[in-house]
Amino acid sequence: MAKKNHSIENLAVALALLYVVGAAYNKIWCWFASILSSMLYFILCYQTQLFLESFLQLFFIAMSVVGSAMWNKKNKHDNDNLNITKNSFLKNIKISSSLVFVSLFLGFIFSKYTKAALPYLDAPITVFSIYATFLTAQKKLESWIYWMFINLASIYLYFQRDLTTTSMLFVVYFLMSIYGLYKWNKYYTTAKLQ
């Protein structure tokens, strides 16, 4: 990768870290950092033939706008309290099963009809990231569990495409997703006791 791309990657990583820290602490500015990071990652993913990841970055940009609006609306109505909810275990199993089938289908399509790199890994990361982003925007507790698995798979994916700094970012993401789950679970439990 060219030096210019390493600079873009480093800036994208810094903005992505800023997003996760802001999200864990319920700061609405986190969505702006997400937009900037996703714009940079769109370029990097396209250049490294991670086409589904490129699409995912466009989705992240759109969802960052939506997430910002949803969090802004919730904060105005809830006096800045973190209003976290969660789906039932059965609902999560049903949705996850459906997402596995969609991932396999997309992996097959992209392996057969494109020059995509690692389509059977790229597809589930993309599909589950879309769902996890919706959960994050809705302040669902289990979003952090999905992010843990997504982050683990992403470490390998980005390392294989010579995006080492991004691979290291996903190690940090993994650790931060554990912290985010802890933090949001604490808010969720406290709210239930009140």
N, C-alpha and C positions, 0 to 999 in steps of 0.2 A: 504494500500500500504506500502511496506517495506521502511525503511529509505533510502536505496540505491536508490529506485525509486524516492523518493522526491528530492534527490540530482540531479538525472538525469533530473527530471522535472524542477527544479530551473535553472539549466544550460541551458536547452532547452528554457526556458522562456527568460532568459537574451539574448541569441543569437537571438531569434525571435524579441525581442524589438530592438536590434541593427539593424536587417534587415529592419524593418519598418521605423526607423529613417533614415537610409541610403537611402532607396527608396524614401522617401518624399523629401530628399535633393539631389536626383539624383547622389548618390555616388555609383560607380560600385562595391566597396567592399561589398556592402549590400548582393550581391549574395553569397559570401563566407560564411557569417553569416547564410544565409538561408540554405545552404547545411549542415552545422554542426547541426543547430537546427532540421532540417528535419530528419537527421540520428537518433538523440535522440528521436524524437517524433515517429518515426517508431516503435521503441522498446516499448515505452509507450502505443501507440495505440493498438499494437498487444496484449500486456499483458492485456489490459482492454477490449478486444473483440470489438474494433472499427475497424473492418477489412477494411472497405472502407476508413477510415481515414489512416490506415496503407499504403494502396495502394496510397493514396493521397500524403503521405510523399515521397514515391519513385518517384512519378511524380514531386513533388517539387524539388527534387534533380536534376532530369534531366532538368527541366525547369530553374533551377538556372544556370546551365551550358549554356543553350541556351540564357537565358536573359542576362547573362554576355557578351556573344559574340555579341548579338544584340546591347546592350548599348555601348560596346566598339567600334563597327563599326559606330554607329550613332554619337558618340562623336567625332570620328576622322574626319568625314565628315562635322559635324555641328559646329566645333570649340568649343566644350563643351557646346553649347546651348541646352537647353531642348526642343526637337522637339516633342511637344505633339499634337496629333490629336484626333478626336472623330468620332464614327460611328453615323449614322442617328438614330433618335428616332425609326423609323419603323424597321430598322435592329435590334436594341436592343430588340424590342418587339418580333419579329419573332424568334430570337435566344433564348430569355428567355422562350418563350412558348415551344420550342422544348426541352429545358433543363428540364422543369418541367415534361414533359412526360418521358424523360429518367430517371429522378429521381424517379418517381413513379414505373417505371419498375424495376429499381435496388432495390428499397425498397422492392418490392414484392418478388423478387428473393432471396434477403438476409434474408428476414423474413421467407420464406418458407423452404429454403435449408441450412441455416447456423444457428449458435447460436449467430449471431451478435446482439449486443446491440443497441437498438433504430435505426433500419435500415431505417425507414421512415424519420428520421431526419438526420442520417448519410449520406444517399444517396444525398439529395439536397445540403448539405454542400460540399460534395465531388465534385459533378458534377459542381456546380456553381464556386467552387474554381479553378477547372481546367480551366474553361473559363476565370475567372478573372485573373488568372496567365498569360494566353496568352495575355490578354489585357494589363497587366502591362508590360510584356516584349516588347509589341509593343508601349508602352507609350500612351495608349488610356485614355483619361480623365475619361471616365465612369467606368474604373476599380475600382476607389475608391468608387463609388456608390454601385457596387456589393459587394465590401469588407465590406461596412457598414452592409448590410443585412446578409452576411455570418458570420460576427463577432457577431452580435446579437444572431443568432441561435446557434453559437458555445459556447457562454456563458452557455446556458442551457445544451447543450450536454455534455460538459466536467464536469460541476458541477454534473450531474447525474452519471458520472462514477468515482466520487471521486477524480477528478483531479482539486482540488480547486485553486491551483496556476495558472494552465493553464486557468481556467475559469476567474480568475482575469486578466490574460494576455489579454483575449479577450475583457474585458471591456476597457482596455487601447488601444487595437487594434481598437475598435470601435471609441474611441475619436481621435486616430491618423488618422483613415481613413477620419474623418471629416476634420482634418487639412491637410491631403494629398490632398483631393479634393480642398480645399481652395487654397493651394500652387500651385497645377498643373493648376487650373483654372486661377490663376493670370498669370502664365507663358503663358498659351494658349491665354489669352486675350491680353497680351503684344505683343506676336508674331504676332497676327492678325492685330494689330494696326501699325506694322512696315512695 
